[in-house]
């Protein structure tokens, strides 16, 4: 087993269920989470943005594909 970070994306408050995206490095994961969360920030006032993302630690098997 190895510890990785799962990128979770929410659209309008609903978790998007697709193939999980795992990262070995928390910095890489949070980079993508920030980019998704802040996309279009210039055009949508705070509170009206409908995409949010975050990273959470998960244990996976060594055979799991990780970025």
Secondary structure, 3 states (H helix, E strand, C coil): CEEEEEEEEEECCEECCCCCEEECCHHHHHHHHHHHHHCCCCCCCCCCCCEEEEEEEEEECCCCCCC
